[in-house]
Amino acid sequence: DQLIRYPGYELGLITNAGTLRKSAATGTTTINIPVNNSGTVEALVGTINFNSEYSGTLSASLAGTTAGTDYGKIQFSQPPHFSGPFTLTLRNGFLPLTGDTFDIASFPSATGDFSDFVGLDLGNGLHLAPHFEGGGLTLVTTFQPLQTVPTLTISRTVSGVFLRWPGEYTNWALYRSIDLKTWEPATVSGANSTVVPAVLPKEFFRLHELP
């Protein structure tokens, strides 16, 4: 195991607004003090283990399908509190195939939620769907043929749902209703996607073509 040292380490807290990245050695790098992250935290290889409190955003970078070498994993010994966007990037020209699965993060439980998932739409009907099951985050590559009318997909998140439709449909907007009679534009946090918290009263969503 490795222990990472970072500015602010001696103060008992890492406040990261830049980039905290593991890019060498396929073993585990352990951080034993609380982390408050508003920047980028990602593991290119191996594993980053947060052994104390963690709050903020999260990132992932994929260069292939082999865990530990083509992409890294982030694990949390204590329940993290997520906020801000989850961001995905692809490296070295890599493009996943339908059915490829990526085990991105593990945690005993989690609070908060991401505001959006950025970079999951890979174009031409290919996208990565987030799955929060079994104490972690897994990305699964799925394919939906592009049609005249876009398909709105829904995935569970930590405490809400992730709504998205393909990026090719730029003239469609998300609308919401609580009674299926009156519809109004919904607030979205990303391009053709947003995370909606699970709150009462229940809401219904649909896509509306703009003039």
Salt bridges, closest charged atoms under 4 A:
GLU42 OE2 - ARG21 NE 2.56
ASP103 OD2 - LYS73 NZ 3.10
ASP121 OD2 - ARG164 NH2 3.38
GLU184 OE2 - ARG176 NH1 2.16
GLU203 OE2 - ARG176 NH2 2.36
